Amino acid sequence: MRKIIKYTLIYAGLFYLILITTALISAHLFLSPSLNPIRERIREEMSRKVSEILRSSFPWLRIYGNNLMWALPMTLPYIGIFAFFFITMNTGIVLGALLSYTTSLSQKLSHILPLFLPHGILESLAYGLALYASVNGKRLSYSLKIMIYVAFILLIAAGVEYLEIMLWS
């Protein structure tokens, strides 16, 4: 049990490191005028998705489904490592595109701060546990067992995220 906790925390830290590094590099790259169409498309798509989720009957359930969809491949033996890096870097690129629109440090922090709110910490722990399952699981049955815990943590995180959204709006 101590080993699982230790490595889950290490992998959650790795999630933050990759995500923030990719976001900062991407934000710098998206300042190039040639990438404006891509940056604008990312911003429009994210805005559309967020408003679609918030207008749905059960927004917290949509948030949960989205996060679970990303976490599932991360738990698979061997494949999960690649899924973890791909998904984390993709998220960092999207965050970087959003950061490139902001000019002040306080605006940039307002995009990064949610990563460290309770829902962000829970999500990073869930993704860290998913990576642990991938790295240490030699059989699919082990990964599926860990996936139950990942799913539970993400369910709590989705509820907390929705509460945070409601309190901030």
Secondary structure, DSSP 4 states (H G I P E B T S, - for coil): -HHHHHHHHHHHHHHHHHHHHHHHHHHHHTTSGGGHHHHHHHHHHHHHHHHHHHHSS-HHHHHHHHHHHHHHHHHSTTHHHHHHHHHHHHHHHHHHHHHTT--SHHHHHHHHGGGGSHHHHHHHHHHHHHHHHHHH-SSHHHHHHHHHHHHHHHHHHHHHHHHHHHHH-
